[in-house]
């Protein structure tokens, strides 16, 4: 019975160590990707701009909630994006008192530029791998997508 507990603890330790390595690798990769996105935006502005694109035409409150920041902070971020011409404020069609944020063609172009820089950075790194490593990376990417999706297939 003791050996079973020891095996379980060893498996838990192995999983914890793997989780720690994964967290560190993902964090470092995220930092490297963020450094590639030199489009004149802060990370908060780039994230908010992508959030506007994903959400369609959100309210400031909905965008703040998605970005996990306080509404006054989001007001400042959106104001800076508006000054740059990347977003615009529009009145809600059904309730003119509600203000929504819409991405502009300029904002869409900036997001395309940021994404192309990040994709080029990753493509260069992937190209340096040998074919078996690229195949392993494809499998790993599938697993990472499952982790992000909460384990759903």
Buried (B, 14 or more C-beta within 10 A) or exposed (E): EEEEEEEEEEEEEEEEEEEEEEEEEEEEEEEEBBEBBEBEBEEBBBBBBBBBBEBEBBBBEBBBBBBEBEEEEBBBBBEBBBEBEBBBEEEEEEEEEEEBBBBBEBBBEBBEBBEEBBEEBBEEEEEEEEEEEEEEBEEEEEEEEEEEEEEEE
